């Protein structure tokens, strides 16, 4: 008999009134988790009261059949950054049979409800998919027109340091960001990807590069479009000194950046620089490496990010 994890994390973010001991409003959290997901120590001592939330996957890795569900409600005026405690490993699939030759899929579902004037960032550490691993992630974001959402995806396909490739493994991703106006609900952004087979080798795919990353930032709908166009130029300048193929483009209300190459560190550096620029544009506190992230040199040292 095989055992499958069905882990959940339900997270609520909310503010409390400012008191005499501080000059800013803090964001607090309430959470309920089931194994293998749990919260580590949460910090909310930033100058703007932002809450930093580390989620731990305590099982040591994901295998075929595992299902993870993360639900977040970011209430009015809350500010939070959510990350994972370590790089996540997806092992080769199990449950193979003549009827199911690929084996069983592992799945992660995220549902984020971001309410009025909230700012929520989803920046997990990288995902490492072992040879033959099957992983699908689905993220649905319901975003108020006055709010902001930033997310990062970073995946390594195969343990390349050990000479391993993805083989017959598959990585699938679906991101849907939904808003509502007087005419009803509409898609602010929708992105569906699959990396496997020929797409790993094609010039229209990864060209045999083992690392893929994406950053998506959706702004409040009232953002100044000139500011957004200027931001795009600055984001492209942040590629200086970095190796890999990097693109950045404008969305109706935001930006979308992609990375393909051989280095997760390089991708993190570029995305960090873009992340910093988004904070500057919104006049929020500067991002700092979270305590749970790997210790490394400051990714801003070789490129200036002026305000």
N, C-alpha and C positions, 0 to 999 in steps of 0.2 A: 504494500500500500504506500502511495506517495502522499506527502503532506503539502498543502498549498496555503500560502498566507493570503488572508483577506484583510489587509490593514487599512485603517481609516484615521484621518486627522481632521477634526472639525474645529475651526478657529474663528473667534470673534474679536475684532479690533475696535476699540472705542476710546473716547476721551473723557477725562474728568476735569472739572473746573479748575482754573488756576488758583493756587493758594499763596499765602504771604511768603512762603519759603522759596518760591521760584518765580521767574518772570516769563515762563512759557507754559504751555499746556502739553502735558504728556499723553502719549497714546499707550493704553494698557491692553491686555489680552485676557481672554478666557479660552480654554481649550479642552477638548476631550479626544484622547487618542486610544487606539487599540493596536496591539502588537502586529507587525514589528515596528510601527511608527511611534515615536515619542518626541516630546519637546525637551531640549536642553535649556540651560539658563537663558532667560530673555533679558535684554538690556534696553532701557529707554531713557538714557541720560544725555542724549544729543541735545544741542542747543535749540533745535526746533521740536524736541520731544519725540522724535522718531523712535519707533520700536524696532529692534533687531531680533529676529526670530529664527533660531537654528532648529531644523527638523532632523532627527536622527533615524536612520533605518537600521535597526539593531540586529537584523538577521545576517549581516555580512555580505549580502548579495541577493540578486533576484534570479529566479529560475522560472521555466515555463509553467504556466498555470497561476502564478502569483498575481494578485490584483490589489492595487493601491488606490485609495480615494482620498483626495485632499479638498476640503471645502473651506473657503475663506469668505467671511463677510467683513468688509472694511466699512465701518459706519462713518457718518458725516464728519468731515474735517480730520479724520485719522490719517496718520503717516506711518508706513511700515515697510521694512525690507525683510524678505523671507528667503532663507537659503538652506542648503543641506550641509550636514556636518562633515561629510567626506564625499569623495568621488564614488559614484554608484556603479557597481559591477553587475552586468547581466550575463549569466552563465549560459553555456550552450543549452539548447532546448531539450526537453525530455518528453516522454509520452509518444515516441515515434512508433508508427505501425504501418501496415500496408495501406490502410485506409487514410492514415494521417502521416505521410512520410516526413513532413517537416517537423512534426512535434507540436507541442503546446506553446501558445503565446503568453508572454507576460504583459500586463496592461497597467497603465497608470492614468487615472482620470482626475482632472482638476476643474473645480467650478469656483470661480471668483466673482463675488458680488461686490462691486465698488460703488459706494454711494456718494452723495453730494460733497464736492470739494475734497475728496479723499485722494491720497497719493499712495499707490501700492506698487512695490517692485518685487518681482520673482526672479531671483538670481541663484539658482542651484549650482553646485560644482558639477564637473563634467560627468558624463555617462560613458562607461567603457563597455562595449558589447563584445563578448568573447566570440570565437568562431562558432557559428551555428546558432547564435542567440537570436531570439525572436522577440522584439519589443515594440509595443504600440503605445503612444501617449496621445491623449485627447484633452485639450484645454478649452474651456468655454468661459469667456469673460463677459459679464454684464456690467457695462461701464456708464456711469452717469455723464451727461454732456459736460459737466463742470470738473470732471476728475481726470486723473492721469494714471496710466499703467505702463510699466516697463518690464519686459521679460527677456531672458537670455537662455538659449539652448546651446550646449556644447557637447558634442559626441565624438568619441574615438572608436573607429570601426576595426576591431581586432587588436590583440596585444602586439603591436608592431615591434616593441623592444625585444620580444621573444620570437620575432619572425613570423608572427601569426597574422592572417588576414580574416576578414569577416566570413569568407567561404559562402555557404548557403544561408547565412543569417540575414535578417531583415530589420531595418529601423524604419518605423512609420511615425508620422507626427501630424496632428491636426490642431490648428489654432483658429478659434473663431472669437472675434471681439464684436459685441452687439451693443448698440445704443438705441435709444427711443426718443422720437420727437413727436410733434403734433400729428404727423402723418402715420405714426406707428413705429414698429421696430425695423431696424436696418443693420446691415453688416458694415461696421467701420473698417474691419480687416478680416480676411479669411485666407488661410495658408495651409495647404496640404502637401506633404512630402513623403516620398518613399525612397530609401537608399538601399539598393540590393542589386545583385546580378550585373547586368550590363551598365547600369547607371554608375557603378563604382569605377568603371574604366573609360566611359565615353567622354569625349571632349565637352559634351553638353551636361556632363555630370561631375564627378570628382576627379577624373583623370588620374586614378590610382592614388590620390592623396587620402590619408587615413583620417583626417580631422575635418569636421564640418561644424560651423557655428552660425548662429543667427541672433541678432538683437532687434527687438521691435519696441518702439516707443510710441504710444498713442497719447496725444496731448488733450487738454481741454479744448472744446470746439471754438472758443473765443480767442484762441492764440493768434497773435499777429503773424500773418503769412510771410511778411518780410523777415521777421525774426527767424522763422522756420527755414526760409531759403538761405539765410546767412549761416544758420546752424549746419545745414548740409555741407556748405563749403568748408567749414571748420572741421567737421567730422572726417571729410576726405583728406584733409591735411594731417590728420592724426596717424595716417599710414606710414609716415616718414620713419625710416629706420627699421621697419618690420617686414618680414618675409612671408609670402603667401599671396593668395589671390583674394582681394578685398573689394567689395562693392558697397555702395550706400546710395539710397534713393529716397525721394520724398513720397509720402503718402498724403492723402487729403488733410489729415490732421496728425502728422507724425513722421517718423522716419523708419526705414528698414535697412539693416546692415547684414551682410553675409561674409563669412570667411571660409575658405578652403585652403588646406595646407598640411603641414606635418607637425605643427606645434600647438598644443593646447595653451601653452604659456603665451605665445604670440597672440592668439585669439583673445585671451583674457586681457592682455595689455591693451589691445585696440578697443575692445568693448568697455574697459574701464575708462579710457579717455573719453569715449562718447558719452558714457554714463555721467561723467563729471560735467560735460558740457550741457547735458539736459538739466542738471541741478542748477548750474549757473543761470541758464535761461529762465528757470522758474523761481530764481532767488531763494533757493533752499540751501540747507547746510551741505558742505562739500562731502562727497562719499569717502569713507575710509574702509580699508580692508577689515572685514569682520574678524573677530578673534578666532573663529573656527577655520578660517581659510589658511592655506599653506603660507609660511613665511617666505617672502621673496622680496627682491628690490622693488622700489616704488615704480610702478609703470609709467608715471608721469615725468620721470627724471630726464628723459631724453627728448621730450616734446613739451613745449610750453602750451598751457591752456589758459589764455587770458580771458578775463571777465569783461 
